[in-house]
Amino acid sequence: MITVEDVHFSYGGREVLRGVSLTLDQEILALVGPNGSGKTTLAKHLNGLLKPTRGRVLVDGMDTREHTVAELSRKVGYVFQNPEHMFFEETVFKEVAFGPKNLGLSEAEVEERVRWALGAVGLGGFEERTPYSLSGGEKQRLAIACVLAMRPKYLVLDEPTTGLDWKAERSVVEVIKSLRERGHGILLITHDMDLVLELADRVVLLRGGRKVFDGPVEDFFALNLEEYGLEKPEVLLLAERLNVGFVRTVDEIVRRVRP
Ligand SMILES: Nc1ncnc2c1ncn2[C@@H]1O[C@H](COP(=O)(O)OP(=O)(O)OP(=O)(O)O)[C@@H](O)[C@H]1O
């Protein structure tokens, strides 16, 4: 489990996290909130990229202040927004192999991990392509594969579907679902409320560096979201009109109105 305990953080003299606590277990936790509310800053605390000015973060009991990013990255993989800036190898294979090689694994083990990670994100057969030649959705999946090859227990995904077309978004969503099924804990940063509805088990809402909500996805969508500048998914507006209770999909609505 990852435990964030009363974390404060300042850039220069400006405090942008003001006492945030949360836990992440084997689940999809959506981290939402307006621009500038501190989501990315908080997420960077999970693998030690940032260390709290006050409070602490424990990753399976390891205090992030006492461990390097390299050590913590074995447990917590971080997929950045706009991952194309991350790629520097000539081929997809080498790109994914980079992390496991640095772990000092044998060539056979590295190869096994690369094949597994590329398969997991549906990029088997792309090994010899240049990362730059991939489409936006393929780049996003390559970034996830690079992190998966390190076999981290937890993953932070920062806006993983932003800018993707429908088909590319669907394949990234399927990857995220399969990661949860494999028992990973996932922190998903997103502004997309449809994605939250589809994927999240739990939601944490930040505003002005403070946590203003932490609970099951159903309770989150019962909030007055407009107050936080967030829009309720249409599926839920329709479910409310039809008085069928909380649903995640149109199919569920149909089943409830026509039993
Ligand atoms: N490197 C930095 N130096 C100084 N201030 C920063 C830095 N990074 C972020 N900030 C500030 O910290 C606050 C929180 O930023 P952060 O990126 O964590 O918010 P966010 O919720 O992820 O926003 P968004 O939804 O726009 O991605 C913002 O006011 C931002 O301007």
The ligand as a MOL file (V3000), in Angstrom:
LIG
                    3D

  0  0  0     0  0            999 V3000
M  V30 BEGIN CTAB
M  V30 COUNTS 31 33 0 0 0
M  V30 BEGIN ATOM
M  V30 1 N 8.1110 23.4500 -11.0910 0
M  V30 2 C 7.2610 24.3360 -10.5540 0
M  V30 3 N 7.7030 25.4970 -10.0110 0
M  V30 4 C 6.8480 26.3920 -9.4600 0
M  V30 5 N 5.5200 26.2080 -9.3820 0
M  V30 6 C 5.0120 25.0690 -9.8960 0
M  V30 7 C 5.8520 24.0760 -10.5160 0
M  V30 8 N 5.0690 23.0550 -10.9330 0
M  V30 9 C 3.8080 23.3890 -10.6110 0
M  V30 10 N 3.7620 24.5950 -9.9860 0
M  V30 11 C 2.5560 25.2660 -9.4700 0
M  V30 12 O 1.9700 24.4430 -8.4760 0
M  V30 13 C 0.5560 24.4530 -8.5560 0
M  V30 14 C 0.0470 23.0260 -8.7350 0
M  V30 15 O 0.4650 22.5520 -10.0020 0
M  V30 16 P 0.1810 21.0680 -10.5040 0
M  V30 17 O 0.8450 20.9080 -11.8220 0
M  V30 18 O 0.4980 20.1090 -9.4330 0
M  V30 19 O -1.4200 21.1340 -10.6860 0
M  V30 20 P -2.3990 20.1500 -11.4770 0
M  V30 21 O -3.5850 19.9530 -10.5870 0
M  V30 22 O -1.6550 18.9260 -11.8860 0
M  V30 23 O -2.8050 21.0330 -12.7200 0
M  V30 24 P -3.2900 20.6620 -14.2290 0
M  V30 25 O -4.6710 20.1120 -14.1090 0
M  V30 26 O -3.2790 22.0010 -14.8940 0
M  V30 27 O -2.2810 19.6980 -14.7980 0
M  V30 28 C 0.2140 25.3720 -9.7360 0
M  V30 29 O -0.1180 26.6350 -9.2020 0
M  V30 30 C 1.5010 25.4390 -10.5360 0
M  V30 31 O 1.6380 26.6930 -11.1640 0
M  V30 END ATOM
M  V30 BEGIN BOND
M  V30 1 1 1 2
M  V30 2 1 2 3
M  V30 3 2 2 7
M  V30 4 2 3 4
M  V30 5 1 4 5
M  V30 6 2 5 6
M  V30 7 1 6 7
M  V30 8 1 6 10
M  V30 9 1 7 8
M  V30 10 2 8 9
M  V30 11 1 9 10
M  V30 12 1 10 11
M  V30 13 1 11 12
M  V30 14 1 11 30
M  V30 15 1 12 13
M  V30 16 1 13 14
M  V30 17 1 13 28
M  V30 18 1 14 15
M  V30 19 1 15 16
M  V30 20 2 16 17
M  V30 21 1 16 18
M  V30 22 1 16 19
M  V30 23 1 19 20
M  V30 24 2 20 21
M  V30 25 1 20 22
M  V30 26 1 20 23
M  V30 27 1 23 24
M  V30 28 2 24 25
M  V30 29 1 24 26
M  V30 30 1 24 27
M  V30 31 1 28 29
M  V30 32 1 28 30
M  V30 33 1 30 31
M  V30 END BOND
M  V30 END CTAB
M  END
